[in-house]
Amino acid sequence: MLDTLTSLSWPYLLALFALAAQWLLSVWRGAKQSRRPSLAWLAAPGLAALLAAPLVTGGEPLFGLGAALLLIATYAASAYRAALPQAQASGTRPRALTALLLLMLLGGMLEGLHSPGWVWALWAGAFLAGLAGWLSVMGLPLRPLLSPGFALRFGGYAAPPWPDLELRVEGDRAWIQNIGPSGLHLAGWSFSSENAWIRPQDNQGKPVQLLPKGSRAQLTPWPAGTLGVRVWYVRQADPGKPLVFRADWKPLDHPQRVLN
């Protein structure tokens, strides 16, 4: 074994490659089962230590450390943890950022070929960790983005610091217009003085679930004397954050008013 650690031989490299491939396959399978690495991340520095051991003087302790980290990452009970499936609308950004990080790590590993061997081993370990992170994100199942419903009203919600909706009252009709930066999934609305639950409608009287940016929906019925409204919704770009639009006013002798 001591002779093996004096040079980076092809059999040694192939063995490390097989261990790395086995670990990446385990990460991918875990992602498919909605599990993400926890202690399993120790496999990346462990493999980097095993790769660097033949490239430094007195690499036997480094070899032992790498083997220990790899064993913990493989057999520890908490090697993986449960992960909630990500929503379709929220999965694009993490995947893009992970892919960008992976490209940067690959560039660093290639640049490390012109550096001392242990530097290249560190870059290789970092690239391996980035590749595992990419696999854990790509393999995680996507849950369908469901339109918010009645349960949204009794959950935790907040009013945004800047309104996404504009309310326009015209006689016996009322309209809400999306003035926010993204589409809105409308759950329902109610008069401020009543415990009602009504779905916004389009011009044909059909319920509106998604209100694109700049579009508007009708709030009906709209009886005379209405002095306030509540609209519950979530942003298309952030479906995990329920929001509410509030508007209250006093009677005015004016046929048209815009509130936001």
ABEGO torsion letter per residue (X at the ends): XAAAAABBBAAAAAAAAAAAAAAAAAAAAAAAAGBBBBAAAAAAAAAAAAAAAAABBGAAAAAAAAAAAAAAAAABAAABBBBBBBBAAAAAAAAAAAAAAAAAAAAAAAAAAABBAAAAAAAAAAAAAAAAAAAAAAABBBBBBBBBBAAAAABBBBBBABBABBBBBBEABBBBBBABABBBBBAEBBBAABBBBBBBBBAAGBBBABBBBGBBBBBOBBBBGBAEBBBBBBBAABAABBBBBBBBBBBBBBABBBBX
